[in-house]
């Protein structure tokens, strides 16, 4: 998450698959807990609702501003359950990125064309840099 992300920004989509059909295949998502880990001290604390999740779409969205946070990351525990009560839990790591950790790349092309090769471009940058590369905006 960018430190200057707006409240309500989509971050990531978690997905659980239920092989049943119809209403029996519906999966509902809930956040069980959110922990914030400070990088330099390894201190951690339970957080309130800094993120929310779409109950049916599984999209984790911001529900707070992140400028005041020290460098660190959040560990979000997400529950996925179907209507029969079957469930599973996963952990999602969400890192805070400050402006000095972000790179702006300008490609002189219309956004629709950029989106066509966006994944290939991200993989190439990741291979070249050896870093995890994410995009947070294409304009």
Long-range contacts (C-beta under 8 A, 24 or more apart in sequence): 1-62, 1-66, 1-94, 1-95, 1-96, 1-97, 2-66, 2-97, 2-102, 2-136, 3-66, 3-67, 3-69, 3-96, 3-97, 3-98, 3-99, 4-66, 4-67, 4-99, 5-62, 5-65, 5-66, 5-136, 6-62, 7-62, 7-63, 7-64, 7-65, 8-61, 8-62, 8-63, 9-61, 9-62, 10-59, 10-60, 10-61, 11-51, 11-59, 11-60, 11-61, 11-62, 11-94, 12-59, 12-60, 12-92, 12-94, 13-57, 13-58, 13-59, 13-60, 14-53, 14-58, 14-60, 14-78, 14-80, 14-90, 14-92, 15-58, 16-58, 16-80, 16-88, 18-82, 18-86, 20-82, 23-83, 24-82, 24-83, 24-84, 25-82, 26-56, 26-82, 26-83, 27-56, 27-58, 27-80, 27-81, 27-82, 28-55, 28-56, 28-80, 28-81, 28-82, 28-83, 29-53, 29-54, 29-55, 29-56, 29-57, 29-58, 29-78, 29-79, 29-80, 30-55, 30-78, 30-79, 30-81, 31-60, 31-76, 31-77, 31-78, 31-79, 32-77, 32-78, 32-79, 32-89, 33-76, 33-77, 34-74, 34-75, 34-76, 34-77, 35-74, 35-75, 36-69, 36-72, 36-73, 36-74, 37-72, 37-73, 37-74, 37-75, 38-70, 38-71, 38-72, 39-70, 39-71, 39-72, 39-73, 40-70, 40-71, 47-74, 50-74, 51-76, 51-94, 53-78, 60-92, 60-94, 66-96, 69-96, 71-96, 71-98, 72-96, 97-136, 102-136, 111-138, 111-139, 114-138
